[in-house]
Amino acid sequence: SMIPLSAPASSASRRNTSLTSLRWGTPKETLLNRKRFRSENCPDSPSVFCHRDGKSITNVRRSFVTACERAGITDFRIHDLRHTCAAWLVTAGVPLTEVRELLGHSTIKMTERYAHLAPENVRSAVQRLDDRSQSGHIVQLDVERDRRKQAVSS
């Protein structure tokens, strides 16, 4: 379920975050733990994720670099995770409009760069059009006519 954590600065900055499976427990447990942390350390902070002094956690780069080093991963940036997410979603057949919303792209143009990863989805869409006549009715193939054409060409 979606839990609004604070009002966005603008409609363009609104982001949804899914907390389905976290290292620290269920989403509800995680948010309750953050609430407890805030009430004990920084009750006046508007941020859900903040330091003990109440300042927002705005940069996780150092922790990310440390995690990559410990895992033996080189030449990898946090932003690469967004690209991987987008690529996996498109490859799985998720419509570009949904990928756009999940990633928070301001325009569909940003998301379209991943369209080449799903050529089968494009072929499938074109096939749906091929299976219908202009009036919207399903085209019935004349199997007998096709057989005659094959026999003549043989």
C-alpha positions as CSV (number, residue, x, y, z in Angstrom):
1,S,0.0,0.0,0.0
2,M,1.1,3.6,-0.6
3,I,1.8,5.7,2.4
4,P,2.3,9.4,1.8
5,L,5.3,10.5,3.8
6,S,5.2,14.2,3.1
7,A,3.8,16.7,0.6
8,P,5.9,17.0,-2.6
9,A,7.5,20.4,-3.3
10,S,5.6,20.4,-6.6
11,S,3.5,18.0,-8.7
12,A,6.6,17.3,-10.8
13,S,8.6,16.2,-7.8
14,R,6.0,13.7,-6.6
15,R,7.4,10.2,-6.4
16,N,6.0,6.9,-5.2
17,T,8.2,4.4,-3.5
18,S,7.2,0.8,-3.0
19,L,8.4,-0.7,0.2
20,T,7.7,-4.4,-0.4
21,S,10.7,-6.2,1.0
22,L,13.3,-4.5,3.1
23,R,16.3,-5.7,5.0
24,W,14.9,-4.2,8.2
25,G,11.5,-6.0,8.1
26,T,8.2,-5.3,6.6
27,P,7.4,-1.9,5.2
28,K,5.2,-1.1,8.2
29,E,8.0,-2.2,10.6
30,T,10.5,-0.1,8.7
31,L,8.3,3.0,8.9
32,L,7.5,2.5,12.6
33,N,11.3,2.1,13.3
34,R,12.0,5.3,11.4
35,K,9.2,7.0,13.3
36,R,10.7,5.8,16.6
37,F,14.2,7.0,15.6
38,R,12.9,10.4,14.6
39,S,10.9,10.8,17.9
40,E,14.0,9.9,19.9
41,N,16.7,11.8,17.9
42,C,15.2,14.5,15.7
43,P,11.4,15.0,16.4
44,D,11.3,18.3,14.4
45,S,12.8,16.9,11.2
46,P,10.4,16.7,8.2
47,S,12.4,13.9,6.7
48,V,11.6,10.2,7.1
49,F,15.2,9.2,6.5
50,C,17.5,11.6,8.3
51,H,20.7,11.7,10.5
52,R,20.5,12.0,14.2
53,D,20.8,15.8,13.9
54,G,17.6,15.8,11.8
55,K,19.3,16.7,8.5
56,S,17.9,14.8,5.5
57,I,20.0,11.9,4.1
58,T,20.5,13.4,0.7
59,N,23.5,11.4,-0.6
60,V,24.1,7.7,-0.3
61,R,27.1,7.7,-2.7
62,R,29.8,6.9,-0.1
63,S,27.8,3.9,1.2
64,F,27.1,2.7,-2.3
65,V,30.8,2.9,-3.3
66,T,31.7,1.0,-0.1
67,A,29.1,-1.7,-0.8
68,C,30.5,-2.0,-4.4
69,E,34.0,-2.3,-3.2
70,R,33.1,-5.0,-0.6
71,A,31.3,-6.9,-3.4
72,G,34.2,-6.6,-5.8
73,I,32.1,-4.6,-8.3
74,T,34.0,-2.0,-10.3
75,D,33.0,0.7,-12.8
76,F,29.4,0.8,-11.5
77,R,27.3,3.9,-10.6
78,I,24.1,4.3,-8.7
79,H,22.4,5.6,-11.8
80,D,23.3,2.3,-13.5
81,L,20.6,0.8,-11.2
82,R,18.0,3.0,-12.9
83,H,19.1,1.9,-16.3
84,T,19.0,-1.8,-15.2
85,C,15.5,-1.3,-13.7
86,A,14.2,0.3,-16.9
87,A,15.8,-2.4,-19.1
88,W,14.4,-5.2,-17.1
89,L,10.9,-3.7,-17.0
90,V,10.8,-3.1,-20.8
91,T,12.2,-6.5,-21.5
92,A,9.5,-8.0,-19.3
93,G,6.9,-6.3,-21.5
94,V,5.9,-3.5,-19.1
95,P,4.4,-0.7,-21.2
96,L,6.6,2.4,-21.7
97,T,4.0,4.6,-20.0
98,E,4.2,2.6,-16.8
99,V,8.1,2.5,-16.9
100,R,8.0,6.3,-17.4
101,E,5.8,6.7,-14.3
102,L,7.9,4.3,-12.2
103,L,11.1,6.1,-13.0
104,G,9.7,9.5,-12.8
105,H,10.7,10.6,-16.3
106,S,9.2,14.0,-17.2
107,T,8.5,13.0,-20.8
108,I,8.0,9.7,-22.6
109,K,11.0,10.6,-24.8
110,M,13.3,9.8,-21.9
111,T,11.7,6.3,-21.6
112,E,11.7,5.6,-25.3
113,R,15.4,5.0,-25.3
114,Y,14.6,1.6,-23.8
115,A,12.1,0.6,-26.5
116,H,14.7,-1.2,-28.6
117,L,15.0,-3.8,-25.8
118,A,11.5,-5.1,-26.5
119,P,11.3,-5.7,-30.3
120,E,9.0,-8.7,-29.7
121,N,6.5,-6.4,-28.0
122,V,6.5,-4.2,-31.1
123,R,6.0,-7.2,-33.4
124,S,3.2,-8.4,-31.1
125,A,1.4,-5.1,-31.4
126,V,1.7,-5.0,-35.2
127,Q,0.5,-8.6,-35.3
128,R,-2.6,-7.5,-33.4
129,L,-3.3,-5.0,-36.1
130,D,-2.6,-7.5,-38.9
131,D,-5.2,-9.8,-37.3
132,R,-8.0,-7.2,-37.6
133,S,-9.6,-5.7,-40.6
134,Q,-10.2,-2.0,-41.0
135,S,-13.7,-2.3,-39.5
136,G,-12.3,-3.9,-36.4
137,H,-13.5,-7.4,-37.1
138,I,-11.1,-10.3,-36.9
139,V,-10.0,-11.3,-40.4
140,Q,-10.9,-14.8,-41.4
141,L,-8.2,-16.3,-43.6
142,D,-9.3,-18.1,-46.7
143,V,-7.3,-21.2,-46.2
144,E,-8.5,-22.8,-49.4
145,R,-7.5,-19.7,-51.4
146,D,-4.0,-19.8,-49.8
147,R,-3.7,-23.5,-50.7
148,R,-4.6,-22.8,-54.3
149,K,-2.0,-20.1,-54.6
150,Q,0.6,-22.4,-53.2
151,A,-0.4,-25.1,-55.7
152,V,-0.1,-22.7,-58.6
153,S,3.3,-21.4,-57.6
154,S,4.7,-24.9,-57.1
